[in-house]
Amino acid sequence: MSLHGDYDSQNIFAKIIRGEVPCYTLYEDDDVLAFLDVFPQSYGHTLVIPKQAAARTILDIDAASLSKVMAVVQKLAGVLVAELAPAGVQVMQFNGAPAGQTVFHIHMHIVPRYEGDALNTHGAGQAEPQQLEALQARLLKRIAS
């Protein structure tokens, strides 16, 4: 898909927001939803999306909605670093297929990076549900404390 186009309300993230597809939620309020990526590039890979903005890319979202997303990105990056102790943390956002975007609902990736670990190719492998459930429980406990 190109950089410009109409928003598809049937994309996977829109379905997650509507509750039609389950996810491993880490954070949710009226405006933002964050959940574990089921095709993680590393252990703890988290996605953060706006719930109210029907935006495909950073060019389509209003500044107020983007600001709310970024506040959650910052909070959860801190949670991931505190709980998982990665050597680094990557925050990424892609716009248009040539830039690597595969789901056309604006989203931010928070990817913990560990010493000596190569970054997996996104979509190359699905995480085991049990592993995601255990990680979700661990992170939710950290968020609540």
Buried (B, 14 or more C-beta within 10 A) or exposed (E): BEBEEEBBEEBBBBBBBEEEEEBBEBBBEEBBBBBBBBBBBBBBBBBBBBBBBBBBBEEBBEEEBBEBBBEBBEBBBEBBBEBBEBEEBBBEBBBBEEEEBEBBBBBBBBBBBBEEEEEBEBEEEEBEEEEBEEBBEEBBEBBEE
